[in-house]
Amino acid sequence: MSIVNSLRRARKRSGASLRSVALLSGVGANNLSAIENGQREPTSSTVDRLAVTMGIDWIPFEAHGRTPAAIAADQITRAEDEGRHAQAYRRFIQLADDLASADPVARVLLSAEQPDESSSRWLDAVAAVVELRLHEVHAPVPTWAKERSGRPDAVWHPQRGSRALTLTADHEQVPEEFLRRGVAIERGELLSV
């Protein structure tokens, strides 16, 4: 459930322990742990109490099947961790498409939540595509994306298929948002055909 994942991410980002959130919200620590681990479905009142405790507001909007960047980033890094490199790459391209097809307000809302932290360079690419797509419509870029600086000194060429191939991106074709983070993905790759 994406709401549960959003609550878990918010709790971890705040530095609050599971026990402290449980105590402040009146939700039992064991119950909260089970909810965060997908072992129990929370009621709407439980979700509301947890959100109020952590200072989260929900903004309903029609996503039209588009996946928020934080959820896509989780899917991408999980696929990479499991050695499913082609799926990670395809999911990244889908995120680029989802953002490109959204109106400016939806782009901001789809990009607002910070993904879980990971050492994966895919998170640099996610931050880059979020910044690129928001710049295209002159929309504000969330702090998490601006602060994700990547590693410009160590250019990364993502594995795009099940086998690692030596592909070199033409740096003239790589958007500045990617170059600045050391991610070698050309602009033409960012739209599926």
Buried (B, 14 or more C-beta within 10 A) or exposed (E): EEBBBBBBBBBBBBEBEBEBBBBBBEBEBEBBBBBBEEEBEBEEEBBBBBBEBBEBEEEEEEEEEBBBBBBBBBBBBBBBEEEBBEBBBBBBBBBBBBBBBBEBEBBBBBBBBBBBEBEBBBBBBBBBBBBBBBEEBEBEBBEBBEEBEBEEEEBBBBBBEEEEEEEEBEEEEBBEBBBBBBBBBBBEBBEEE
